[in-house]
């Protein structure tokens, strides 16, 4: 079984042979909930890709000492998930699974047909909730990088982000049931190219939104012959991309 992962910002400056002290809620969870003991192997990550592995050499109620014996850095391909707000927590399900599948950034989207809306204080509360989901999913899947969750964007703001991304050489895929190009048939001359995946709400992406995203440089693509829910479309696309681009090879 792989070693458990704990978030430790100090891991960024770790060196082999040093002792890192894990504190705060992460340490309390390790020491009192999981009951980790000296001699067990754990991995401390800084949330930005740095991974410090070692054995526990000391346990207290609110801290954990780990002697570092290996340091590595995860190199995750840049993948941005734009997830439309959706009812029934389906957007949260999508964000959680996408984190496990390697997404590196998440953008909440207040699309035209979204029933759920983040306005006023709800916007920060919603984003904070997604951050918590992303953090837990990253730790569960043993990732050293915790995806960033941006502020919720309107369609106009999203189109501007897409235009800037395409201008910077990134590829933006818009999942849409009317698209003629299957995602599985796309060619990837550069498998390292940063990619965006845009997923609409349960009611789908409107014609006006699709036109705006296409005008900004987005490519409409379809996953297959069936229409997937907001909770599964993004993760399915990420899995297909991982297979197509060889990141699971």
C-alpha positions in Angstrom: 0.0 0.0 0.0 1.3 3.5 -0.9 2.3 5.8 1.9 -0.3 8.4 3.1 0.1 12.0 2.1 -0.1 15.0 4.3 0.1 18.7 3.4 3.2 20.4 4.8 4.3 23.7 3.3 7.7 23.3 4.9 8.4 20.3 2.6 9.3 22.8 -0.1 12.6 23.5 1.7 13.3 19.9 2.8 16.6 18.2 2.3 17.5 14.5 2.6 18.4 13.7 6.2 16.5 16.6 7.8 13.6 16.2 10.1 10.3 17.9 9.1 7.7 18.6 11.8 4.1 18.4 10.7 1.8 20.6 12.8 -1.8 21.8 12.8 -4.8 19.9 11.7 -2.8 17.7 9.4 -0.7 16.5 12.3 -3.7 16.0 14.6 -5.4 13.9 11.9 -2.2 11.8 11.5 -1.6 11.3 15.2 -5.0 11.0 16.7 -7.4 9.9 13.9 -5.1 7.7 11.9 -2.9 6.8 14.9 0.4 6.9 12.9 3.3 5.5 14.8 7.1 5.9 14.7 8.7 3.7 12.0 5.8 4.2 9.5 6.4 5.8 6.1 4.6 8.9 5.2 4.9 11.5 2.4 4.8 15.2 3.2 3.9 17.4 0.2 3.9 21.2 -0.2 0.8 21.2 -2.5 2.8 22.5 -5.4 4.4 19.3 -6.6 7.3 18.8 -4.1 7.2 15.4 -2.3 9.3 14.6 0.8 9.2 10.9 1.9 10.5 9.5 5.1 9.8 7.6 8.3 8.0 9.0 11.4 10.5 9.4 14.2 8.3 11.2 16.7 4.6 11.5 17.5 2.8 14.0 19.8 -0.8 15.0 20.1 -0.4 18.0 17.8 2.8 17.3 15.8 4.6 14.6 13.9 8.4 14.4 13.2 9.5 12.8 9.9 13.1 12.1 8.9 13.3 12.7 5.2 15.1 10.1 3.1 13.9 10.9 -0.4 12.7 14.0 -2.3 11.0 14.2 -5.6 8.9 16.5 -7.7 5.7 15.5 -9.5 5.5 16.9 -13.0 1.7 17.1 -13.8 0.6 18.1 -17.2 -1.4 21.4 -17.1 -5.1 20.6 -17.3 -7.8 23.1 -16.5 -11.3 22.0 -15.8 -14.0 24.6 -16.3 -17.0 23.1 -14.5 -20.4 24.8 -14.8 -22.3 25.0 -11.5 -24.9 22.2 -11.4 -27.7 21.0 -9.1 -27.6 18.0 -6.9 -23.9 18.4 -6.0 -23.1 17.0 -9.4 -20.6 19.8 -9.9 -18.8 18.8 -6.7 -18.7 15.1 -7.8 -17.1 16.2 -11.0 -14.5 18.4 -9.3 -13.6 15.6 -6.8 -13.2 12.9 -9.5 -11.3 15.3 -11.8 -8.8 16.0 -9.1 -8.2 12.3 -8.7 -7.7 12.1 -12.4 -5.0 14.8 -12.6 -6.6 18.2 -13.2 -4.3 21.0 -12.1 -6.7 23.9 -12.0 -10.5 24.3 -11.6 -12.7 27.2 -12.8 -16.3 27.4 -11.6 -18.6 28.7 -14.3 -21.9 30.5 -13.8 -23.4 29.4 -17.2 -26.6 30.6 -18.6 -28.6 27.5 -17.9 -27.1 26.8 -14.5 -29.8 26.5 -11.8 -27.3 26.9 -9.0 -26.0 30.4 -8.7 -23.1 31.7 -6.5 -23.9 35.4 -5.7 -22.6 37.6 -3.0 -21.3 35.7 0.1 -22.3 32.4 -1.6 -19.6 32.9 -4.2 -16.7 32.6 -1.7 -18.5 30.0 0.3 -18.9 27.9 -2.8 -15.3 28.3 -3.9 -14.1 27.5 -0.4 -16.2 24.3 -0.5 -14.6 23.3 -3.8 -11.2 23.9 -2.3 -11.9 21.6 0.5 -13.1 18.9 -1.9 -10.0 19.3 -4.1 -7.6 19.1 -1.1 -9.2 15.9 0.2 -9.2 14.3 -3.2 -5.6 15.3 -3.9 -4.5 13.7 -0.6 -6.7 10.6 -1.2 -5.1 10.1 -4.7 -1.6 10.7 -3.2 -0.9 13.8 -5.3 1.8 16.3 -4.4 0.1 19.1 -6.3 -3.2 20.5 -5.0 -5.2 22.0 -7.9 -6.1 25.7 -7.6 -9.7 26.7 -7.5 -10.4 30.1 -9.2 -13.2 32.5 -8.5 -16.5 31.8 -10.3 -16.6 33.3 -13.8 -19.4 34.5 -16.1 -19.5 33.4 -19.8 -18.0 36.7 -20.9 -15.2 36.3 -18.4 -14.7 32.7 -19.5 -14.5 33.7 -23.1 -11.7 36.1 -22.2 -9.8 33.4 -20.3 -10.2 31.1 -23.3 -8.9 33.7 -25.7 -5.9 34.3 -23.6 -5.2 30.6 -23.2 -5.4 29.9 -26.9 -3.2 32.9 -27.6 -0.6 31.4 -25.2 -0.6 28.1 -27.1 -3.0 26.1 -25.0 -5.8 24.0 -26.3 -9.4 24.5 -25.2 -12.0 21.7 -25.7 -15.7 22.5 -25.2 -17.8 19.3 -24.6 -21.0 19.6 -26.6 -23.4 17.0 -27.8 -23.8 18.6 -31.2 -20.1 18.6 -32.0 -19.0 16.5 -34.9 -15.4 15.9 -33.8 -15.0 13.0 -31.4 -12.5 13.7 -28.6 -11.0 10.2 -29.1 -10.1 11.1 -32.7 -8.1 14.3 -31.9 -4.4 14.3 -32.7 -1.8 15.5 -30.2 1.4 16.6 -32.0 2.5 17.9 -28.6 1.3 15.7 -25.8 2.7 18.2 -23.2 0.4 21.0 -24.5 -1.7 22.5 -21.7 -5.4 21.7 -22.2 -8.7 23.0 -21.0 -11.9 21.0 -20.7 -15.1 23.0 -20.5 -18.2 21.2 -19.2 -21.7 22.7 -19.1 -24.6 22.3 -16.7 -27.4 19.7 -16.8 -29.3 21.9 -19.3 -26.3 22.0 -21.6 -24.2 24.9 -23.1 -26.5 27.3 -24.9 -26.0 28.2 -28.6 -24.9 31.7 -27.6 -22.3 30.4 -25.1 -21.0 27.9 -27.6 -20.6 30.7 -30.2 -18.8 32.9 -27.7 -16.4 30.1 -26.7 -15.8 29.1 -30.3 -15.1 32.7 -31.2 -12.5 32.8 -28.5 -10.7 29.7 -29.9 -12.4 26.8 -28.2 -12.9 23.5 -30.0 -16.3 21.8 -29.7 -15.9 18.0 -29.2 -18.1 15.2 -28.2 -17.3 12.2 -26.0 -19.4 9.6 -27.6 -22.9 8.6 -28.7 -24.5 9.2 -25.3 -25.0 12.4 -23.3 -23.2 12.3 -19.9 -24.3 14.1 -16.8 -22.4 17.1 -15.5 -20.9 14.9 -12.8 -19.3 12.4 -15.2 -18.6 14.3 -18.4 -15.4 16.1 -17.2 -13.9 13.0 -15.5 -14.6 10.9 -18.6 -12.9 13.5 -20.8 -9.9 13.6 -18.5 -9.6 9.9 -18.6 -9.8 9.8 -22.4 -7.2 12.5 -22.6 -4.8 10.6 -20.3 -5.1 7.6 -22.6 -4.8 9.6 -25.8 -1.8 11.6 -24.7 0.1 8.7 -23.1 0.1 10.1 -19.5 -1.2 6.7 -18.3 1.5 4.9 -20.2 
